[in-house]
Amino acid sequence: MWRDPGAPADSFYEVRPECTDVPKSRFRIKAGKTLSARKWHAVFTPDGYLDISKVLRRIQHGGVHPSIRGEVWEFLLGCYDPKSTFDEREQIKQRRRYQYAQWKEECRQMFPIVGSGRFVTAPIITEDGQPVQDPIVLSQINPEKESGLPPKSESKRTNKSCFCGHKKEIQWKLTLHQIGLDVVRTDRTLVFYEKQENLSKLWDILAVYAWIDKDVGYCQGMSDLCSPMIILLHDEADAFWCFERLMRRLRGNFRCTERSVGVEAQLHNLASITQIIDPKLHQHLDTLGGGDYLFAFRMLMVLFRREFSFCDSLYLWEMMWALEFDPDLFSLYEDPEAANEKVEGCKGKVKSIRQCGKFERENIRNGAKSSEASLPISLFLVASVLKDKSSKLLQEARGLDDVVKILNDVTGNLDAKKACSGAMKIHKKYLRKAKKP
């Protein structure tokens, strides 16, 4: 039987010609499987209500067409409620754009480079809040001055904007150059980031987020998570809110204390899953000194961005979010207290399973405990990769370096759809075994 091989999607995310070692995308745009613009617009009522169940099924079968990916993601990430109208969503969008503009202006008042189309890659202040008089810093702040040393009046203005005594402001300004260093390294193979305006947009969003998220601020890895939003959503504020919603899911991984790194909890959960699914492999990894599962740190922190091509990582993300989709996501993010009251007041009621993603449905059907239900699909994706490499790890890994090498070999060789399918099987098996006394 002849099968449509589909059209490649790499042309939507053009790679710089000199980057010849970039893996080709396995994702193909397939008629009848991939969510097309026509199918997407057809699932809205005249008022704008969205039948999300049809969308989820199509995404799970063949992903989203790149031309509509940004607007679909806004629903998958909980930016908008599928049960809202066009007018309601427009009001929310305008309100959020205004809020973002306010936060950005607040940041610009503290450091005028924000929103200027430029960014910094060198420290601008010392640990005690004093401005750094470095030619590199000064040239980035005042690029029109070839010498890098501004006139006396400009130097005073630069010093004034860099100096601060407030602890929170000092902490924020200390991260700005690190954001800049990460920005220039993020997705550097893409033509999109050859433009200074796109690099500065990414820097602006991360700088604003670092200011408003008091607990987490900025950590390495966030630029990899934010980058696709900049590419998919033309309006900077819309891209910011999509990233902010993604961080709602992942910020726990980035939250650090003096005693622990946030992702350690997920690594511990991964160890528990592997111990149940493949006890022999878990024992072997533990014997090698890998019982803390730190070798999986990168996969969880940036959601497999390194293991897949850019295009395939987007395909993987949207399938993950479609599988995990919870129709209460929007209300949970917008008004957590009201959402909790609703849950407590309706304990006998079960949410509409039809509107849930397949992964979420499995949790509901199996009566998963809250601790099990809160485990993200990304953990089961990593567990699936480990399961696939189990025999190789058992036979060839004689140390942690071997484990890392074997897992690094999956880069560019994973199929996103098969990976999600494997994760679902592991998840089902885990729920079944976890129920046993």
N, C-alpha and C positions, 0 to 999 in steps of 0.2 A: 504493500500500500504506500503510495507517495505521500510524503509529509512535507509541509511547508517549512523550510529551514529557517524562515524569518529573516528580517532585515537587521543588519548590525546597528548598534546604537552608539558606537564610538564617535561617529561624526558630530554628535551633539555635545561632546566634551573633547574638543580638539587638543591633540597632544603636540607639543613642540617637535618639529622635524628632527632635531638633533638627539631627541630622547628615543633611541631605537630599542632599548631593552625593556620598555614598558609592556607588561603582559596585555594581550588582546582580551577584550571582553567576551565572555561566553553568553551574555544576555542577548537575546534576539527579540525584536519586535514582531510578534506573531498575530496575524489576523485571526480573530475569534478567541484568542487567549489573553493577549495583552489588553489592559484597560485603555481603550482609545479615547480621544477627545469626544467623538460622537457618542460612545457608550456612556461616558462620564456625564455629559450634559443631559442625556436621556433619563438618568435616574433621579433628576430633580423634578419636583412638582412645579406648577406655575408660580407658586408662592416662594419656592426655594427649599422645601423640605427634602432631605436626602434619604433615600433608601440605602442605608449603609451596608446592609447584608449582601446586596447584589455586588457592591463595590469590593467588599472583602473577598468574596468568592473569586471574582475576576483577578484580583491582585495575587491571591494565593496560587492561581493557575498560571499567570504569565506576567506579573508585575504591572508597572504603570508606564504609559508612553511618556518619554522625556518632555514632550511639549506641555503636558499638564501636571507633571510630577509635583511642582511646588504647591499648587492649590490643593492637590489630593493630600499631600503631607500635612497641610494645615488641619485637616480633619483627623488624620491618623494620630497626630500628636496631641490632639485635644485643644487646639486653638479655637475651634468652633464646634458647636453642638449640631449634629446632623438634624436634630429636630427644630432647628431655628430657621427663620425665613431669610430671604436675600436682604431685606431692609434691616433686620436685627443684626446680621453679620456685618453689614456696612457700618452701622453705628458702633459696633465693637471695634472694628478695624480703625475707624477714625479716632476713637477714644484712645486706643493703644498707640497709634502714631503720635498723637499729642503727648502722651505720657513719655514715650521714648524721646521725643524732641526735648522735653523738659529735663530728663535725666542727662541727655547729651549736653545740653546747655550748662547744666550744673557742673559737669566734668570740664567743659570748655572754660568755664570761669576759673577753675583751679589750674588748668593747664591748656593754654590756647591752641596747642597743636591738634587737639581733638576737633574733628570736623574740618580741618584745614586742607585735607587732601594729602597730608604728610604724616609720618610717624617716626618714632625714635627706636634705635637699637642699642643705644649706650645709656648707662645709668644717668639720671638727671638730678638725683639728690643723694646725699649720704644717709647713713642709718639714722642720724640725729636730725635730718630734715634740712641740712644745708645744701644749697645748689652746687652742682659740680661744674667747675670752670674748665671744661675739657673742649678742645677745638672740634672734636667729632660731634659732641652734643650740640655745641653752638652752631655748627654748620647744618645740622639736621633741623634745628629750630629756626635758623635764618639762612636757608639755602641760597638766597640771592646774594649773600656776601661771600665772595670767592675766598677770602682769607679765612673765613670761619670765625672771625672775631668781630662781633657787631660793634657799631659805634657806641659811645658811652651811654647815650639815652636808651638805645635798644638793649644794651647789656643790663641796665638797671631794670628794664621791664621784664627781661628774661629771668633775672634773679628773683624778682618779685613773684613771678608766676611759679617758679620752682621752689622757693622757700615755703616751708609750712611747719607748723608746730603741732597740729592735731595728729594724734596717733593713727587714726583711721586714714587720714589723708596721706601721711607719710608712707604707710603700708601700701596704699594704692599706687602712689607714684614710684615706689620701689619696684613694682611689677611691670610698669609700662614698657621698659626696655626689653624685658623678658618676653612680653607679648610680641614686640617688634621682631625679636630674633626668631620666634616661632613662626610668625607670619611669613617671613621670607623663605622659610623652609617648607611651608605647607603646600602640598600639591604643586610643587614647582615645575612639574613636567607639563602642566596644562597651559595652553596659550592664554586662557582667561587671566591668569595671574602675571602675564607679562605687562599688564597695564597697572600703573601706579595707583590709579583711582580704585581698582578692585582690591589691591593690597591694603590701602588705607581704610577702605570700607570694613574689611575684616578686622583690622586693628581697632577701629572705632567701636565696633560692636563688642569686641572682647574687653576693651577698656571700660565701656559703660557697664557691661555685665559684672566685671570685677569690682566696680564701685557699688552696685546695688546689692550684690550678694555678699553680705557682711561676713557670713560664716566661712564661705569657700573662697571667695575672691577669684583669682586666676591660677590655674595649674596647667602644666604642660599636658598636651593631649586635647585640650579644649578647642584649639585651633583646627584640629582634624575633624572635630564634630561640627564645628560652625561653618567650615568652608563650603560644604554642599549647599547650605542655606543661602549663602551669598550668590551662588551660581544659579540656583533655581528660582529665587524670588528677587525680582528687580528692585522693589522698594526696600531700602535698608531697614526701616522699622519693622516691616513684615518678616524679614529675615531674622531680625533680632528676636522677635516673639516666638518664631519657630524654634530657634536655638534655645530660648529660655524654657520652652515646654519640654524639649529634649533633655535639658539639664534637670528638670523636675524628676525625671526618671533616673538620671545618672549621678546627680550631685553627691549622693551618699558615697560613691566611689572616690570622690575627690576630697571629701571632708577629712582633714587630718587633725590629730591631737598629738600631744607630746608622747603618748604611749602607742598610738596606732595610726595606720593609714586606712582610710575608709574602705578601699577595695579588699582589705584583708577579710572582711566579713563574707564577701562574695567568694573569695578563694576558699574559705572554710566551708561554705555551702557546696562548692564544686567538689571538694574533697569528700564530703558526705554523700553526694550523688554518685561519684565514682566508686566509693566504697560499697554502695548498695548494688550498682549496676555491674561493676567489674572488680570484685574484691581482690582478685589475683593481681590485676594491674595496679590497684591502689597500694597493695602491700609492697610490690616491686618499687614503685615510685618512692614510697616511704623509706624503704631500705637504702635507696640511693641518696637520701637526704632531701627528697623533693616533696615530702608530705605537706609542706606549706603551699604547694602549687604556685609558687611565684613565677614559674616558667609560663603561666597563662595570664600573667599580669597585663601584658599589652593587648591581648585579644579582648579582654573585658573592658579595659579603660577606653579604648577608641573603637570598640565594636567592629573588630576585624578589618579596619581600614588598611592595615599593612598586608593582610593575607589575601585580599582581593584587589583587582583592578579598580580604578575609581568608579567606573560604570557599574561593575558587579557589586561593589559595596553598597551602592544606592539601591540596587535591586534587592540585595539581602536585607537591608534595613526596612524597606517597605513591606517585604514579606513578613519579617519579624513583627512589625507593628500591626499588620493586618491580622496575624495569628493571635496576637496578644490583646487585640482591641476590646476595650470595655466601654459600653455606651454611656457610662456614668463619668467618663474621664473629664469631660469639659466642666461639669458641675463640681467635681472633686477638686479641680485646680482653681476654679473661679471662687468657690465658696466652700472650703473644706468643712467648716463647722456645720453648715446647712446639709451638706452631703452626708455627714456622719449621723446627724439627727434623722435624716431620711432613712438611712440604713437601720438605725436602732428602732425606729417607729414602724418598720415594715419587715420585721424578722421572719414573718410567715410568708412573705411575698418573695418570689424569685424573679430576678431581672430577666428580661426577654433574652433567652438563649440565642434566638435567631439573629439578634443584633450584635452578638459577641463574636470575637474571633475564635478559631478552632482551638487554640491553646487555652483560652479563657473558658471555653465550653467544657473542655476536659476537666479543668479545675472544679467547675460547678457540678458536673455530673458525678465526679468521684468524691464530692463532699470534702475537698481538700481543706486541711486546717489552714488558718491564716498564715502560719509560718511557711507552709508548702505553697500556698496560693501566691505568696509574695515573691517567690523565686522567679526571676525573669527568664525568658526563653534563651537569652544569651548564654546562660550557664549550661543549658542543655545542648546548645550548639558546640560549646567547647568540649563538653562531655562526649558528644558525638564524634568530634575530631579525634579525641583520645581513644575512643572505642575502635574507630577505623584503623588507627595506628597501633592498636594494642599488641598484636603479634610482633610487629617490628620493634616496639619499645621493649617488650619482654625478652626478645632474642638478642637485640643489638645494643641496647642502652646499658652501659657499664658505669655511667656517671651522669651527673646533671648536664654536662656539656653535650653528651650524646642525646639526651632528651631534647634539649634546645635545638640541636642540629636536625633531628628527625622532624620536629614540629615546624622548623623554619622551611623545610622542604615542601610544605603544603602551600606556601606562598605562590599564588598564581595558578595553582593546580586544583583548587576547590571549585565545586559547582554549587552556586548559591541555593538553587532549588533543592538539590539532593541533600545539602547541609541542613536545610530547614526540615525536610522530610525525616532525616536521621534524628534531629533534635526532638521532633514530635514523638517518634518511637521510643526514644530514651525517656521522655517525659511521661508517657503512658505507663511504661514499665516501672518507672520510679514511683509513681502514684500508687500503682498496684502493690508493689513490694513494701512501700512505706506504710500502707494500711494494715499490713500483717503485724500481729503482736510480737 
